[in-house]
Amino acid sequence: MTTVIRATLSVVLHLVDTTTGRDVDDTNVRFTGGETTFKPMFKGDGNWVFIGLGKEDFLMHIKAEGYDETDVSINYGTLDPRLPVIDVFLMPSEKNRSGGSVLEIYGTLPKLEHIEAINLMRPICGFSAFTEKRGKYILSFLPRNAGGRINLECMKYALLSETKERYEVFEVLSTETQTSVAIRAPVDAGHKVNEMIYRIVYGRAGPMGEFSLKVRNDSDNLPYLIRFRAGDSEYFRPLDFHLERGETDLMKGAFKLDPLGGKEEEEGKNE
């Protein structure tokens, strides 16, 4: 007689470094829920697979070496039953062994739902064109140096406007050529050639409006453009972390602007 063992996929947690947007591939991670310690399977690229957790919602506590401890709500009703993946954004501790020291802003803003930023000194490539081909949305880009090669990974990036007051977020689905990628949704038609593309640094917005945003202290100049949503409004705010850090009034110097193209973007639910 053949014994059949059935295993049900419960959830996949995708761990991401908030300051770089890259996967956290260190396997020295501990997952707990109440008195239970979970032993998921590590599948690479920051992905941890949990099998047979049951159907009841619960709070997962995550402890990863070099990062602040964090909690993530496992709410099965909000997950895709075919591929229940949750992006979990981990903030480096004050002296992260792999990246050095960090600088932080924090505070409270009523109705704050989301906070992120880009380092204005660190563009990774330039915008060339947006087209639609055979049902795909294709974004073409320009290397910063002639003959240079850029690899845009399957994650979200920021496309800065010509005025440098705001940016639009797009998500890469796959690589098409050495200088083009397929993206999830069309970008605004108003973008111009050589507008810059950046990695996104993710912050954390708490349930009562508390927020925290950390960046790597790796330069004498750290000018960032912060993007945040409070209630139904979206704001952008320039900030240099060497000139302003610690407890911060996000609204000071912030610009209230409509999203580019008037499109609503899906924000990460666990940042």
BALOBA-1460 file (C-alpha; in Angstrom, 3 decimals):
// residues 271
<rec num="1" residu="m" x="0.000" y="0.000" z="0.000"/>
<rec num="2" residu="t" x="1.294" y="3.436" z="-0.947"/>
<rec num="3" residu="t" x="1.077" y="6.121" z="1.727"/>
<rec num="4" residu="v" x="0.112" y="9.555" z="0.349"/>
<rec num="5" residu="i" x="1.195" y="12.568" z="2.376"/>
<rec num="6" residu="r" x="-0.528" y="15.812" z="1.452"/>
<rec num="7" residu="a" x="1.024" y="19.147" z="2.406"/>
<rec num="8" residu="t" x="-0.834" y="22.436" z="2.073"/>
<rec num="9" residu="l" x="1.013" y="25.642" z="1.288"/>
<rec num="10" residu="s" x="0.011" y="28.187" z="3.949"/>
<rec num="11" residu="v" x="2.096" y="31.283" z="3.178"/>
<rec num="12" residu="v" x="5.398" y="32.427" z="1.681"/>
<rec num="13" residu="l" x="7.232" y="35.247" z="3.463"/>
<rec num="14" residu="h" x="9.533" y="37.247" z="1.196"/>
<rec num="15" residu="l" x="12.104" y="39.116" z="3.307"/>
<rec num="16" residu="v" x="13.430" y="42.397" z="1.895"/>
<rec num="17" residu="d" x="16.039" y="44.860" z="3.211"/>
<rec num="18" residu="t" x="14.267" y="48.237" z="3.500"/>
<rec num="19" residu="t" x="17.381" y="50.277" z="2.703"/>
<rec num="20" residu="t" x="18.356" y="48.499" z="-0.502"/>
<rec num="21" residu="g" x="15.221" y="46.749" z="-1.720"/>
<rec num="22" residu="r" x="17.245" y="43.552" z="-2.028"/>
<rec num="23" residu="d" x="16.286" y="40.111" z="-0.760"/>
<rec num="24" residu="v" x="17.479" y="39.084" z="2.714"/>
<rec num="25" residu="d" x="19.181" y="35.757" z="2.003"/>
<rec num="26" residu="d" x="20.750" y="35.187" z="5.409"/>
<rec num="27" residu="t" x="19.235" y="31.985" z="6.778"/>
<rec num="28" residu="n" x="19.801" y="32.956" z="10.424"/>
<rec num="29" residu="v" x="16.130" y="33.902" z="10.870"/>
<rec num="30" residu="r" x="13.717" y="32.825" z="13.616"/>
<rec num="31" residu="f" x="9.940" y="32.739" z="13.131"/>
<rec num="32" residu="t" x="7.594" y="32.449" z="16.106"/>
<rec num="33" residu="g" x="3.904" y="32.812" z="16.916"/>
<rec num="34" residu="g" x="3.053" y="32.904" z="20.602"/>
<rec num="35" residu="e" x="4.764" y="29.866" z="22.153"/>
<rec num="36" residu="t" x="5.268" y="28.166" z="18.770"/>
<rec num="37" residu="t" x="8.543" y="28.212" z="16.837"/>
<rec num="38" residu="f" x="8.052" y="27.603" z="13.107"/>
<rec num="39" residu="k" x="10.523" y="25.825" z="10.846"/>
<rec num="40" residu="p" x="9.778" y="26.918" z="7.285"/>
<rec num="41" residu="m" x="11.743" y="25.901" z="4.193"/>
<rec num="42" residu="f" x="14.186" y="28.453" z="2.756"/>
<rec num="43" residu="k" x="13.835" y="28.571" z="-1.032"/>
<rec num="44" residu="g" x="16.352" y="31.309" z="-1.826"/>
<rec num="45" residu="d" x="15.828" y="34.903" z="-3.001"/>
<rec num="46" residu="g" x="14.563" y="35.825" z="0.481"/>
<rec num="47" residu="n" x="11.624" y="33.386" z="0.321"/>
<rec num="48" residu="w" x="10.534" y="31.227" z="3.278"/>
<rec num="49" residu="v" x="7.781" y="28.652" z="2.677"/>
<rec num="50" residu="f" x="5.377" y="27.662" z="5.475"/>
<rec num="51" residu="i" x="3.386" y="24.449" z="5.177"/>
<rec num="52" residu="g" x="0.291" y="23.315" z="7.083"/>
<rec num="53" residu="l" x="-0.186" y="26.245" z="9.484"/>
<rec num="54" residu="g" x="-3.949" y="25.853" z="9.609"/>
<rec num="55" residu="k" x="-6.630" y="28.388" z="8.699"/>
<rec num="56" residu="e" x="-6.728" y="30.758" z="11.666"/>
<rec num="57" residu="d" x="-5.185" y="34.230" z="11.337"/>
<rec num="58" residu="f" x="-2.293" y="35.017" z="13.672"/>
<rec num="59" residu="l" x="0.691" y="37.311" z="14.290"/>
<rec num="60" residu="m" x="4.121" y="36.089" z="13.163"/>
<rec num="61" residu="h" x="7.212" y="37.423" z="14.968"/>
<rec num="62" residu="i" x="10.412" y="37.578" z="12.897"/>
<rec num="63" residu="k" x="13.927" y="37.865" z="14.269"/>
<rec num="64" residu="a" x="16.702" y="38.131" z="11.661"/>
<rec num="65" residu="e" x="20.346" y="38.751" z="12.499"/>
<rec num="66" residu="g" x="21.340" y="42.362" z="11.809"/>
<rec num="67" residu="y" x="17.744" y="43.626" z="11.574"/>
<rec num="68" residu="d" x="15.139" y="45.035" z="13.919"/>
<rec num="69" residu="e" x="12.628" y="42.445" z="15.096"/>
<rec num="70" residu="t" x="9.235" y="42.802" z="13.480"/>
<rec num="71" residu="d" x="5.707" y="41.340" z="13.435"/>
<rec num="72" residu="v" x="3.594" y="40.499" z="10.407"/>
<rec num="73" residu="s" x="-0.114" y="39.670" z="10.423"/>
<rec num="74" residu="i" x="-0.987" y="36.429" z="8.645"/>
<rec num="75" residu="n" x="-4.522" y="37.101" z="7.401"/>
<rec num="76" residu="y" x="-5.492" y="34.285" z="5.061"/>
<rec num="77" residu="g" x="-8.538" y="36.094" z="3.706"/>
<rec num="78" residu="t" x="-6.308" y="38.778" z="2.148"/>
<rec num="79" residu="l" x="-3.877" y="36.343" z="0.476"/>
<rec num="80" residu="d" x="-3.977" y="34.918" z="-3.034"/>
<rec num="81" residu="p" x="-4.923" y="31.242" z="-2.465"/>
<rec num="82" residu="r" x="-2.838" y="30.203" z="-5.475"/>
<rec num="83" residu="l" x="0.329" y="32.012" z="-4.363"/>
<rec num="84" residu="p" x="-0.015" y="33.416" z="-0.824"/>
<rec num="85" residu="v" x="3.070" y="35.639" z="-0.697"/>
<rec num="86" residu="i" x="3.696" y="38.457" z="1.795"/>
<rec num="87" residu="d" x="6.556" y="40.938" z="1.353"/>
<rec num="88" residu="v" x="8.129" y="41.636" z="4.750"/>
<rec num="89" residu="f" x="10.395" y="44.683" z="4.882"/>
<rec num="90" residu="l" x="13.164" y="44.387" z="7.472"/>
<rec num="91" residu="m" x="14.958" y="47.438" z="8.853"/>
<rec num="92" residu="p" x="18.683" y="47.113" z="9.572"/>
<rec num="93" residu="s" x="19.701" y="47.432" z="13.207"/>
<rec num="94" residu="e" x="21.859" y="50.409" z="14.179"/>
<rec num="95" residu="k" x="25.051" y="48.528" z="13.295"/>
<rec num="96" residu="n" x="24.066" y="46.023" z="10.688"/>
<rec num="97" residu="r" x="27.051" y="43.742" z="10.184"/>
<rec num="98" residu="s" x="26.658" y="43.600" z="6.395"/>
<rec num="99" residu="g" x="25.927" y="47.241" z="5.678"/>
<rec num="100" residu="g" x="27.363" y="49.452" z="8.406"/>
<rec num="101" residu="s" x="25.600" y="52.113" z="10.457"/>
<rec num="102" residu="v" x="22.240" y="53.644" z="9.610"/>
<rec num="103" residu="l" x="20.495" y="56.986" z="10.137"/>
<rec num="104" residu="e" x="16.821" y="57.190" z="11.062"/>
<rec num="105" residu="i" x="13.863" y="59.532" z="11.120"/>
<rec num="106" residu="y" x="10.813" y="58.683" z="13.204"/>
<rec num="107" residu="g" x="7.676" y="60.252" z="14.638"/>
<rec num="108" residu="t" x="3.894" y="60.189" z="14.382"/>
<rec num="109" residu="l" x="1.538" y="61.471" z="11.691"/>
<rec num="110" residu="p" x="-2.220" y="60.840" z="11.982"/>
<rec num="111" residu="k" x="-3.677" y="58.562" z="9.269"/>
<rec num="112" residu="l" x="-0.225" y="57.721" z="7.903"/>
<rec num="113" residu="e" x="-0.483" y="54.565" z="5.774"/>
<rec num="114" residu="h" x="2.788" y="54.289" z="3.870"/>
<rec num="115" residu="i" x="6.295" y="55.818" z="3.766"/>
<rec num="116" residu="e" x="9.230" y="55.255" z="1.429"/>
<rec num="117" residu="a" x="12.062" y="57.243" z="-0.189"/>
<rec num="118" residu="i" x="14.722" y="57.359" z="-2.903"/>
<rec num="119" residu="n" x="18.359" y="58.471" z="-2.649"/>
<rec num="120" residu="l" x="18.662" y="61.351" z="-5.130"/>
<rec num="121" residu="m" x="22.428" y="60.771" z="-5.412"/>
<rec num="122" residu="r" x="22.045" y="57.130" z="-6.506"/>
<rec num="123" residu="p" x="20.193" y="56.783" z="-9.831"/>
<rec num="124" residu="i" x="20.714" y="53.384" z="-11.423"/>
<rec num="125" residu="c" x="19.749" y="54.205" z="-15.026"/>
<rec num="126" residu="g" x="17.743" y="56.589" z="-17.177"/>
<rec num="127" residu="f" x="14.289" y="56.343" z="-18.758"/>
<rec num="128" residu="s" x="14.167" y="55.879" z="-22.525"/>
<rec num="129" residu="a" x="10.610" y="55.000" z="-23.591"/>
<rec num="130" residu="f" x="7.387" y="53.225" z="-22.708"/>
<rec num="131" residu="t" x="5.522" y="51.071" z="-25.240"/>
<rec num="132" residu="e" x="2.864" y="48.369" z="-25.324"/>
<rec num="133" residu="k" x="3.710" y="45.261" z="-27.343"/>
<rec num="134" residu="r" x="1.527" y="42.168" z="-27.754"/>
<rec num="135" residu="g" x="-0.327" y="42.875" z="-24.537"/>
<rec num="136" residu="k" x="2.854" y="43.624" z="-22.571"/>
<rec num="137" residu="y" x="3.861" y="46.958" z="-21.061"/>
<rec num="138" residu="i" x="7.512" y="47.532" z="-21.978"/>
<rec num="139" residu="l" x="9.778" y="50.104" z="-20.331"/>
<rec num="140" residu="s" x="13.105" y="50.800" z="-22.030"/>
<rec num="141" residu="f" x="15.984" y="52.371" z="-20.149"/>
<rec num="142" residu="l" x="19.366" y="53.966" z="-20.776"/>
<rec num="143" residu="p" x="22.570" y="52.916" z="-18.971"/>
<rec num="144" residu="r" x="24.251" y="55.828" z="-17.225"/>
<rec num="145" residu="n" x="27.497" y="55.073" z="-19.082"/>
<rec num="146" residu="a" x="27.877" y="54.181" z="-22.758"/>
<rec num="147" residu="g" x="27.932" y="50.424" z="-23.150"/>
<rec num="148" residu="g" x="26.952" y="49.882" z="-19.509"/>
<rec num="149" residu="r" x="24.628" y="47.037" z="-18.535"/>
<rec num="150" residu="i" x="21.808" y="47.334" z="-16.025"/>
<rec num="151" residu="n" x="19.864" y="44.498" z="-14.458"/>
<rec num="152" residu="l" x="16.486" y="45.617" z="-13.157"/>
<rec num="153" residu="e" x="15.266" y="42.881" z="-10.820"/>
<rec num="154" residu="c" x="11.647" y="41.803" z="-10.346"/>
<rec num="155" residu="m" x="10.764" y="44.468" z="-7.799"/>
<rec num="156" residu="k" x="9.412" y="48.002" z="-7.614"/>
<rec num="157" residu="y" x="11.417" y="51.035" z="-8.744"/>
<rec num="158" residu="a" x="10.885" y="54.803" z="-8.822"/>
<rec num="159" residu="l" x="10.862" y="56.967" z="-11.961"/>
<rec num="160" residu="l" x="11.665" y="60.538" z="-10.954"/>
<rec num="161" residu="s" x="9.867" y="63.376" z="-12.740"/>
<rec num="162" residu="e" x="11.749" y="66.096" z="-14.602"/>
<rec num="163" residu="t" x="11.009" y="68.596" z="-11.826"/>
<rec num="164" residu="k" x="12.429" y="66.175" z="-9.208"/>
<rec num="165" residu="e" x="9.468" y="66.962" z="-6.946"/>
<rec num="166" residu="r" x="7.788" y="63.574" z="-7.228"/>
<rec num="167" residu="y" x="8.205" y="60.101" z="-8.689"/>
<rec num="168" residu="e" x="6.098" y="57.290" z="-10.076"/>
<rec num="169" residu="v" x="6.428" y="53.680" z="-8.910"/>
<rec num="170" residu="f" x="6.539" y="50.803" z="-11.389"/>
<rec num="171" residu="e" x="6.995" y="47.054" z="-10.863"/>
<rec num="172" residu="v" x="9.259" y="44.904" z="-13.037"/>
<rec num="173" residu="l" x="7.793" y="41.536" z="-14.058"/>
<rec num="174" residu="s" x="10.528" y="40.193" z="-16.338"/>
<rec num="175" residu="t" x="13.549" y="41.132" z="-18.457"/>
<rec num="176" residu="e" x="12.872" y="41.542" z="-22.178"/>
<rec num="177" residu="t" x="16.281" y="42.674" z="-23.500"/>
<rec num="178" residu="q" x="19.491" y="44.118" z="-22.048"/>
<rec num="179" residu="t" x="17.819" y="47.540" z="-22.023"/>
<rec num="180" residu="s" x="14.103" y="46.815" z="-21.509"/>
<rec num="181" residu="v" x="11.763" y="45.135" z="-19.049"/>
<rec num="182" residu="a" x="8.107" y="44.158" z="-18.863"/>
<rec num="183" residu="i" x="6.249" y="46.054" z="-16.122"/>
<rec num="184" residu="r" x="2.944" y="45.372" z="-14.392"/>
<rec num="185" residu="a" x="1.070" y="48.540" z="-15.421"/>
<rec num="186" residu="p" x="1.638" y="51.450" z="-17.812"/>
<rec num="187" residu="v" x="3.564" y="54.506" z="-16.644"/>
<rec num="188" residu="d" x="2.432" y="58.065" z="-17.209"/>
<rec num="189" residu="a" x="2.850" y="59.327" z="-20.768"/>
<rec num="190" residu="g" x="4.464" y="62.564" z="-19.588"/>
<rec num="191" residu="h" x="7.886" y="61.103" z="-18.737"/>
<rec num="192" residu="k" x="10.849" y="62.328" z="-20.758"/>
<rec num="193" residu="v" x="14.045" y="60.704" z="-21.973"/>
<rec num="194" residu="n" x="16.836" y="60.602" z="-19.367"/>
<rec num="195" residu="e" x="14.593" y="61.027" z="-16.350"/>
<rec num="196" residu="m" x="16.251" y="58.937" z="-13.653"/>
<rec num="197" residu="i" x="15.236" y="55.539" z="-12.219"/>
<rec num="198" residu="y" x="16.001" y="54.690" z="-8.564"/>
<rec num="199" residu="r" x="15.763" y="51.898" z="-6.026"/>
<rec num="200" residu="i" x="13.154" y="52.445" z="-3.318"/>
<rec num="201" residu="v" x="13.959" y="52.541" z="0.402"/>
<rec num="202" residu="y" x="10.978" y="51.348" z="2.454"/>
<rec num="203" residu="g" x="9.943" y="52.688" z="5.838"/>
<rec num="204" residu="r" x="7.459" y="51.376" z="8.350"/>
<rec num="205" residu="a" x="4.103" y="52.964" z="9.173"/>
<rec num="206" residu="g" x="2.458" y="51.753" z="12.368"/>
<rec num="207" residu="p" x="-1.242" y="51.316" z="13.104"/>
<rec num="208" residu="m" x="-1.499" y="54.593" z="15.054"/>
<rec num="209" residu="g" x="0.467" y="56.768" z="12.634"/>
<rec num="210" residu="e" x="3.911" y="55.976" z="14.027"/>
<rec num="211" residu="f" x="6.624" y="55.809" z="11.402"/>
<rec num="212" residu="s" x="10.285" y="54.960" z="11.023"/>
<rec num="213" residu="l" x="12.567" y="55.269" z="8.000"/>
<rec num="214" residu="k" x="16.234" y="54.217" z="8.001"/>
<rec num="215" residu="v" x="18.970" y="54.762" z="5.408"/>
<rec num="216" residu="r" x="22.574" y="53.639" z="5.150"/>
<rec num="217" residu="n" x="25.087" y="56.179" z="6.481"/>
<rec num="218" residu="d" x="27.418" y="55.676" z="3.539"/>
<rec num="219" residu="s" x="28.007" y="59.198" z="2.193"/>
<rec num="220" residu="d" x="28.746" y="62.747" z="3.326"/>
<rec num="221" residu="n" x="25.592" y="63.858" z="1.501"/>
<rec num="222" residu="l" x="22.353" y="61.948" z="1.950"/>
<rec num="223" residu="p" x="19.611" y="63.850" z="0.047"/>
<rec num="224" residu="y" x="16.437" y="61.769" z="-0.239"/>
<rec num="225" residu="l" x="12.960" y="62.366" z="-1.624"/>
<rec num="226" residu="i" x="10.369" y="60.895" z="0.746"/>
<rec num="227" residu="r" x="6.973" y="59.755" z="-0.463"/>
<rec num="228" residu="f" x="4.169" y="59.117" z="1.999"/>
<rec num="229" residu="r" x="0.414" y="58.704" z="2.086"/>
<rec num="230" residu="a" x="-1.777" y="60.061" z="4.878"/>
<rec num="231" residu="g" x="-5.472" y="59.341" z="4.511"/>
<rec num="232" residu="d" x="-6.480" y="59.997" z="0.896"/>
<rec num="233" residu="s" x="-3.576" y="62.363" z="0.163"/>
<rec num="234" residu="e" x="-0.096" y="61.689" z="-1.183"/>
<rec num="235" residu="y" x="2.911" y="63.837" z="-0.266"/>
<rec num="236" residu="f" x="6.560" y="64.212" z="-1.254"/>
<rec num="237" residu="r" x="9.231" y="65.742" z="0.961"/>
<rec num="238" residu="p" x="12.957" y="66.347" z="0.345"/>
<rec num="239" residu="l" x="15.227" y="65.575" z="3.292"/>
<rec num="240" residu="d" x="18.991" y="65.240" z="3.898"/>
<rec num="241" residu="f" x="19.574" y="62.706" z="6.670"/>
<rec num="242" residu="h" x="22.797" y="64.444" z="7.742"/>
<rec num="243" residu="l" x="20.904" y="67.690" z="8.321"/>
<rec num="244" residu="e" x="17.684" y="66.291" z="9.767"/>
<rec num="245" residu="r" x="17.278" y="63.003" z="11.604"/>
<rec num="246" residu="g" x="15.732" y="61.654" z="14.772"/>
<rec num="247" residu="e" x="12.194" y="62.753" z="15.618"/>
<rec num="248" residu="t" x="10.821" y="64.463" z="12.501"/>
<rec num="249" residu="d" x="7.746" y="66.425" z="11.430"/>
<rec num="250" residu="l" x="6.958" y="64.801" z="8.071"/>
<rec num="251" residu="m" x="4.618" y="67.601" z="7.016"/>
<rec num="252" residu="k" x="7.312" y="70.278" z="7.371"/>
<rec num="253" residu="g" x="8.388" y="71.101" z="3.813"/>
<rec num="254" residu="a" x="6.146" y="68.437" z="2.256"/>
<rec num="255" residu="f" x="4.364" y="68.914" z="-1.086"/>
<rec num="256" residu="k" x="0.842" y="67.601" z="-1.580"/>
<rec num="257" residu="l" x="0.669" y="66.313" z="-5.133"/>
<rec num="258" residu="d" x="-1.672" y="64.069" z="-7.091"/>
<rec num="259" residu="p" x="-0.087" y="60.778" z="-8.222"/>
<rec num="260" residu="l" x="1.416" y="60.973" z="-11.721"/>
<rec num="261" residu="g" x="-1.217" y="60.080" z="-14.284"/>
<rec num="262" residu="g" x="-3.937" y="60.068" z="-11.616"/>
<rec num="263" residu="k" x="-3.430" y="56.333" z="-11.055"/>
<rec num="264" residu="e" x="-3.768" y="54.789" z="-7.634"/>
<rec num="265" residu="e" x="-0.908" y="52.461" z="-6.845"/>
<rec num="266" residu="e" x="-1.103" y="49.381" z="-4.668"/>
<rec num="267" residu="e" x="0.938" y="50.013" z="-1.548"/>
<rec num="268" residu="g" x="2.799" y="47.214" z="0.317"/>
<rec num="269" residu="k" x="0.651" y="46.122" z="3.247"/>
<rec num="270" residu="n" x="3.470" y="45.009" z="5.557"/>
<rec num="271" residu="e" x="6.034" y="47.789" z="5.353"/>
